[in-house]
Amino acid sequence: MKQLDVLDITSFEQAKVLSHELRRRILSQYTDNQVPRTAKQLADQMNLPASKVHYHVRELVKAGLLGLTGTNEVNGIVEKYYLPVAKDFRIVLKDMDTQLEGKQKIINQTLTEFRKGFLQAMAEEAENSMLDVYHLHLTASEKEELTKEIKSLGEKWHQKVKERETDEMKSQYEIVLSVYKKESD
């Protein structure tokens, strides 16, 4: 199975599966992006019951986010090895195949999970967490320029991480970036 660098999620069903916190944690276990794992290996890695992880692995496979790379029979039991179909996933709301209500549900789930993770990080290491909110008065062209710069910055760091040649210890970070027009008070 050839793994993509980035998979743009435009399907409501895939976004719904991806917005589940445990499923994102399962995908994050593949930090090396090269070593396929069984549901049991993932469960052991995460200190979770194998049945719970197996269910969520099946959901990830069904949604096309995790792919079967091979099998191995051990003592009459078939072990299935999985790998994410991409090294990174990006939900693209503007291209999503659903109405506003579906998009709102995905946004709500994503921000709820981000909030939980951010608050936990703040409780553990407040000095290493960042939340900056800017209120900007922009023209339409300035807004487009800002959006392009933010996307470019994300792509730059994605490429930098992809090209890294060191095996030094890495920590996972989440970044949520948004530019939206605020309604006038």
C-alpha positions as CSV (number, residue, x, y, z in Angstrom):
1,M,0.0,0.0,0.0
2,K,1.4,3.4,-1.0
3,Q,0.9,5.9,1.7
4,L,-0.1,9.5,0.7
5,D,1.5,12.5,2.3
6,V,-1.8,14.2,2.9
7,L,-5.4,13.1,2.4
8,D,-7.9,15.9,2.0
9,I,-11.2,14.8,3.7
10,T,-14.2,16.0,1.8
11,S,-16.6,13.2,2.7
12,F,-18.9,13.9,5.7
13,E,-18.6,10.2,6.7
14,Q,-14.8,10.3,6.7
15,A,-14.8,13.6,8.6
16,K,-17.2,12.1,11.2
17,V,-15.0,9.1,11.7
18,L,-11.9,11.2,11.9
19,S,-13.4,13.7,14.4
20,H,-13.6,11.0,17.1
21,E,-10.9,11.5,19.7
22,L,-9.9,7.8,20.1
23,R,-9.7,7.2,16.4
24,R,-7.4,10.2,16.1
25,R,-5.3,8.8,18.9
26,I,-5.1,5.4,17.1
27,L,-3.9,7.2,13.9
28,S,-1.3,9.2,16.0
29,Q,0.3,5.9,17.2
30,Y,1.8,5.6,13.7
31,T,4.3,8.4,14.3
32,D,6.9,6.5,12.3
33,N,4.4,6.2,9.4
34,Q,6.1,3.1,8.2
35,V,5.4,0.2,10.6
36,P,2.0,-1.5,10.2
37,R,0.4,-2.6,13.4
38,T,-2.4,-5.0,14.4
39,A,-5.4,-3.7,16.5
40,K,-3.9,-5.8,19.4
41,Q,-0.5,-4.0,19.1
42,L,-2.2,-0.7,19.0
43,A,-4.3,-1.6,22.1
44,D,-1.1,-2.6,24.0
45,Q,0.6,0.6,22.9
46,M,-2.3,2.6,24.2
47,N,-3.0,0.6,27.3
48,L,-6.6,0.0,26.2
49,P,-8.8,-3.1,25.8
50,A,-8.2,-4.8,22.5
51,S,-11.9,-5.1,21.8
52,K,-12.4,-1.3,22.1
53,V,-9.4,-0.6,19.8
54,H,-10.5,-3.3,17.3
55,Y,-13.9,-1.7,16.9
56,H,-12.4,1.7,16.2
57,V,-9.8,0.2,13.8
58,R,-12.7,-1.4,11.9
59,E,-14.4,2.0,11.7
60,L,-11.2,3.6,10.4
61,V,-10.8,0.9,7.8
62,K,-14.5,1.2,6.7
63,A,-14.0,4.9,6.2
64,G,-10.9,4.4,4.1
65,L,-8.6,6.1,6.6
66,L,-6.7,2.9,7.6
67,G,-5.6,0.3,5.1
68,L,-4.9,-3.4,5.4
69,T,-1.2,-4.0,4.5
70,G,-1.0,-7.7,5.2
71,T,-1.9,-10.7,7.3
72,N,-0.1,-13.3,9.3
73,E,-1.5,-16.5,10.8
74,V,-0.3,-17.3,14.3
75,N,-1.7,-20.4,16.0
76,G,-4.8,-20.4,13.8
77,I,-5.5,-16.7,14.4
78,V,-5.2,-14.3,11.5
79,E,-3.4,-11.1,12.5
80,K,-4.3,-8.1,10.3
81,Y,-1.8,-5.4,9.9
82,Y,-2.9,-1.8,9.2
83,L,-1.3,1.5,8.2
84,P,-3.0,4.9,7.8
85,V,-3.7,5.6,4.1
86,A,-1.9,9.0,4.6
87,K,0.7,10.5,6.9
88,D,-1.6,13.4,7.6
89,F,-5.4,14.2,7.2
90,R,-6.9,17.5,6.5
91,I,-10.6,18.2,6.7
92,V,-11.6,20.5,3.8
93,L,-15.0,22.0,4.9
94,K,-15.5,24.1,1.7
95,D,-15.4,20.9,-0.4
96,M,-17.3,18.7,2.0
97,D,-20.2,16.7,0.5
98,T,-22.8,17.8,3.1
99,Q,-25.1,20.6,4.0
100,L,-24.3,23.3,6.6
101,E,-25.8,21.2,9.4
102,G,-23.3,18.4,8.7
103,K,-20.4,20.8,8.5
104,Q,-21.5,22.4,11.8
105,K,-21.5,19.0,13.4
106,I,-17.9,18.3,12.3
107,I,-16.8,21.7,13.4
108,N,-18.4,21.2,16.8
109,Q,-16.8,17.8,17.3
110,T,-13.4,19.0,16.1
111,L,-13.4,22.1,18.4
112,T,-14.7,20.1,21.3
113,E,-11.9,17.6,21.0
114,F,-9.4,20.4,20.5
115,R,-10.7,22.2,23.6
116,K,-10.3,19.0,25.7
117,G,-6.8,18.5,24.5
118,F,-5.8,22.1,24.9
119,L,-7.2,22.4,28.4
120,Q,-5.3,19.2,29.4
121,A,-2.1,20.6,27.9
122,M,-2.6,23.9,29.8
123,A,-3.1,22.0,33.0
124,E,0.1,20.0,32.5
125,E,2.3,22.6,30.9
126,A,0.8,26.0,30.6
127,E,4.0,27.7,29.5
128,N,4.2,25.4,26.4
129,S,0.7,26.0,25.2
130,M,-0.3,28.9,23.0
131,L,-3.7,30.6,22.3
132,D,-3.6,33.9,20.5
133,V,-6.8,35.5,19.3
134,Y,-6.6,38.5,16.9
135,H,-9.5,40.7,15.9
136,L,-8.5,42.2,12.5
137,H,-10.3,44.6,10.3
138,L,-9.4,43.5,6.8
139,T,-10.4,44.1,3.2
140,A,-11.5,41.1,1.2
141,S,-8.1,41.0,-0.6
142,E,-6.3,41.2,2.8
143,K,-8.3,38.4,4.1
144,E,-7.4,36.3,1.1
145,E,-3.7,37.2,1.5
146,L,-3.8,36.2,5.2
147,T,-5.6,32.9,4.4
148,K,-2.9,32.1,1.7
149,E,-0.1,32.9,4.2
150,I,-1.6,30.7,6.9
151,K,-2.0,27.8,4.5
152,S,1.6,28.3,3.2
153,L,2.9,28.3,6.8
154,G,1.1,25.0,7.5
155,E,2.4,23.5,4.2
156,K,6.0,24.7,5.0
157,W,6.0,22.9,8.4
158,H,4.3,19.8,7.0
159,Q,7.1,19.6,4.4
160,K,9.8,20.3,7.0
161,V,8.6,17.5,9.3
162,K,8.3,15.1,6.3
163,E,11.9,15.8,5.2
164,R,13.3,15.5,8.7
165,E,16.2,13.0,8.8
166,T,16.6,12.5,12.5
167,D,15.2,10.0,14.9
168,E,15.3,12.3,17.9
169,M,12.3,12.2,20.2
170,K,9.3,14.0,18.8
171,S,6.1,15.2,20.5
172,Q,2.8,15.5,18.7
173,Y,1.2,19.0,18.5
174,E,-2.2,20.1,17.3
175,I,-2.8,23.3,15.5
176,V,-6.2,24.8,14.7
177,L,-6.2,27.8,12.4
178,S,-9.2,29.6,11.2
179,V,-10.1,32.9,9.5
180,Y,-13.8,33.8,9.5
181,K,-15.9,36.9,9.1
182,K,-17.3,38.0,12.4
183,E,-20.8,39.4,12.5
184,S,-21.1,43.0,13.6
185,D,-22.4,43.6,17.1
